[in-house]
C-alpha cells in the first residue's frame, strides 16, 4: 500500500508519445489563463455574497486575504512539484512519488470531490444568473426545472421559487462543455483564453464603476460582532468565510493537472500557478470591497447572484445585462477547467491501474481522455441537478484544503528523501513554508461546518473501499514489484 513511483519512472511516462499519450500544446500564457479561468468564477460572483452575509460581513475582504495566504504557501509547494514532475494528475502524482500508493489514492479520490463538485457548484450558480437574465425580459422556465428539491431561488425583484424537481440549465451547461473537452485540449484552451479576457474585463468594469457609488455606511461595522455562534461574524466568522471562499482558489491546482500538456512545464508551471494566484487575489479583494460597499452585506443572504444585485444600485442599468452575460461566459470557463482537471486526474489513476482501463482511453483523433469526460458529464450532472449550491461549495472547500495540506507535507518528505533531485523551481524557506501551509489549511478546515467533515469522511470511506477491492489488486506498480519478488 505504500509502494512509491520513482521520479525517473514518472518522467519517462510523461515523455512518452504516440497512442494513449496526451499532446503537449499549452504555452505559459495558456497555463496562466487556465488558472485565472478557474479562479475567477463562483467564488467571486456567488460565494462572496454568501460568505459576507453568513460569516464575515464587510470583512469578507480579510477572508480573501487569509485564504490567499494559505494558497500562497501551498502554491509555492505546488510550483516545486509541478516543475520537478510535469505529469498529469496534480497532487495525486506528487503523493505517489513521496508518500506511496495508498496516500496517492486518497488524494486522487479527494480531487474527485474537489473538481467534480466544483464544476457542479459553478453550474448551479451559472443557472441562477441565467434565470436572472431571462427574468429581466419576462421570460421564464418552469419552476420545477430550475431548482433542486431542497433549495429556493430568489430573483432580482424578490420573487422566490421554492424547491423544484431538477436544475436543468445546470445540467445542460455541464453536458455541453464536456463535449467541448472531448474535441481537444488546445481548442478548449483557446475558448478559455477568450472567456478569461472577457471575465477580467467585467471584474475591472465592476470595480471601476462601482467604486464611486460605495456607501461608507455599509462598512459599519466592518467586522460585525460575533452572535455567539462560532461561524457567525467576528474573527471566527472571518476564518469560516475564508474557508468558504477558499473554493475560489483551486485554479492553480487545475493548472498543475495540465502539466503533461504544457510545452515547457519546467518554466511554464511555476509561472502559471503563482501568476494566476497573484492576479486573482488582487482582483478578489478589490471586488469584494466594492460589492459590500454597494449593498449591505445582510442583503446577500440566500443570493447566488450577488454581483448582479450589487451592480444594480450603481444606476448603470444599460450595463446590467452585459454584466450578467459576461459572468455567464466567465462561469463557463470555470466549469470547463474543472471538468478538464478532473478528467486528467482519473486518466492518470487509470494509467496506474488503480481505476479500470476505461478511464485511460484516449480518443484516436482528438488525443483526449474522452470516456472519462463522458463519465463525468453524467456524474457531475447529478450533483448539479439535485444538490444546493452552499452544500456543494463547503464540500469542495474542505476537499481542496485537504489536498493542499498533503502537497505541503509532500514537499518536506521529498526534500528529506531526495535532497539532490533536480528542482527547476525551489520552494523557499523549507520546512517553514510547508509547515505554515499545513497549519493554515487545517485551521480553515476546522472552521467549516461539522456536516462538511461528515461528508468528507463518508466520501473517503467509500474511496478506501474501492481501493481495497479494486485498486490494490490491479496496481501496475504492485505488479512490477511482485514480478521482481518472484
Rosetta blueprint (number, residue, H / E / L):
1 X L
2 X L
3 X L
4 X L
5 X L
6 X L
7 X H
8 X H
9 X H
10 X H
11 X H
12 X H
13 X H
14 X H
15 X H
16 X L
17 X L
18 X L
19 X L
20 X L
21 X L
22 X L
23 X L
24 X L
25 X L
26 X E
27 X L
28 X H
29 X H
30 X H
31 X H
32 X H
33 X H
34 X H
35 X H
36 X H
37 X H
38 X H
39 X H
40 X L
41 X L
42 X H
43 X H
44 X H
45 X H
46 X H
47 X H
48 X H
49 X H
50 X H
51 X H
52 X H
53 X H
54 X H
55 X H
56 X H
57 X H
58 X H
59 X H
60 X H
61 X H
62 X H
63 X H
64 X H
65 X H
66 X H
67 X H
68 X H
69 X H
70 X H
71 X H
72 X H
73 X H
74 X H
75 X H
76 X H
77 X H
78 X H
79 X H
80 X H
81 X H
82 X H
83 X H
84 X H
85 X L
86 X L
87 X L
88 X L
89 X L
90 X L
91 X H
92 X H
93 X H
94 X H
95 X H
96 X H
97 X H
98 X H
99 X L
100 X L
101 X H
102 X H
103 X H
104 X H
105 X H
106 X H
107 X H
108 X H
109 X H
110 X H
111 X H
112 X H
113 X H
114 X H
115 X H
116 X H
117 X H
118 X H
119 X H
120 X H
121 X H
122 X H
123 X H
124 X H
125 X H
126 X H
127 X H
128 X H
129 X H
130 X H
131 X H
132 X H
133 X H
134 X H
135 X H
136 X H
137 X L
138 X L
139 X L
140 X L
141 X L
142 X L
143 X H
144 X H
145 X H
146 X E
147 X L
148 X L
149 X L
150 X L
151 X L
152 X L
153 X E
154 X E
155 X L
156 X L
157 X L
158 X L
159 X L
160 X E
161 X E
162 X L
163 X L
164 X L
165 X L
166 X L
167 X E
168 X H
169 X H
170 X H
171 X H
172 X H
173 X H
174 X H
175 X H
176 X H
177 X H
178 X H
179 X H
180 X H
181 X H
182 X H
183 X H
184 X L
185 X H
186 X H
187 X H
188 X H
189 X H
190 X H
191 X H
192 X H
193 X H
194 X H
195 X H
196 X H
197 X H
198 X H
199 X H
200 X H
201 X H
202 X H
203 X H
204 X H
205 X H
206 X H
207 X H
208 X H
209 X H
210 X H
211 X H
212 X L
213 X L
214 X L
215 X L
216 X H
217 X H
218 X H
219 X H
220 X L
221 X L
222 X L
223 X L
224 X L
225 X L
226 X L
227 X L
228 X L
229 X L
230 X L
231 X L
232 X L
233 X L
234 X H
235 X H
236 X H
237 X H
238 X H
239 X H
240 X H
241 X H
242 X H
243 X H
244 X H
245 X H
246 X H
247 X H
248 X H
249 X H
250 X L
251 X H
252 X H
253 X H
254 X H
255 X H
256 X H
257 X H
258 X L
259 X H
260 X H
261 X H
262 X E
263 X L
264 X L
265 X H
266 X H
267 X H
268 X H
269 X H
270 X H
271 X H
272 X H
273 X H
274 X H
275 X H
276 X H
277 X H
278 X H
279 X H
280 X H
281 X H
282 X H
283 X H
284 X H
285 X H
286 X H
287 X H
288 X H
289 X H
290 X H
291 X H
292 X H
293 X H
294 X H
295 X L
296 X L
297 X H
298 X H
299 X H
300 X H
301 X L
302 X L
303 X L
304 X L
305 X L
306 X H
307 X H
308 X H
309 X H
310 X H
311 X H
312 X H
313 X H
314 X H
315 X L
316 X L
317 X H
318 X H
319 X H
320 X H
321 X H
322 X H
323 X H
324 X H
325 X H
326 X H
327 X H
328 X H
329 X H
330 X H
331 X H
332 X H
333 X H
334 X H
335 X H
336 X H
337 X H
338 X H
339 X H
340 X H
341 X H
342 X H
343 X H
344 X H
345 X H
346 X H
347 X H
348 X H
349 X H
350 X H
351 X H
352 X L
353 X L
354 X L
355 X L
356 X L
357 X H
358 X H
359 X H
360 X H
361 X L
362 X L
363 X L
364 X L
365 X L
366 X L
367 X L
368 X L
369 X L
370 X H
371 X H
372 X H
373 X H
374 X H
375 X H
376 X H
377 X H
378 X H
379 X H
380 X H
381 X H
382 X H
383 X H
384 X H
385 X H
386 X H
387 X L
388 X L
389 X H
390 X H
391 X H
392 X H
393 X H
394 X H
395 X H
396 X H
397 X H
398 X H
399 X H
400 X H
401 X H
402 X H
403 X H
404 X H
405 X H
406 X H
407 X H
408 X H
409 X H
410 X H
411 X H
412 X H
413 X H
414 X H
415 X H
416 X H
417 X H
418 X L
419 X L
420 X L
421 X L
422 X L
423 X L
424 X L
425 X L
426 X L
427 X L
428 X L
429 X L
430 X L
431 X L
432 X H
433 X H
434 X H
435 X H
436 X H
437 X H
438 X H
439 X H
440 X H
441 X H
442 X H
443 X H
444 X H
445 X H
446 X H
447 X H
448 X L
449 X L
450 X H
451 X H
452 X H
453 X H
454 X H
455 X H
456 X H
457 X H
458 X H
459 X H
460 X H
461 X H
462 X H
463 X H
464 X H
465 X H
466 X H
467 X H
468 X H
469 X H
470 X H
471 X H
472 X H
473 X H
474 X H
475 X L
476 X H
477 X H
478 X H
479 X H
480 X H
481 X H
482 X H
483 X H
484 X H
485 X H
486 X L
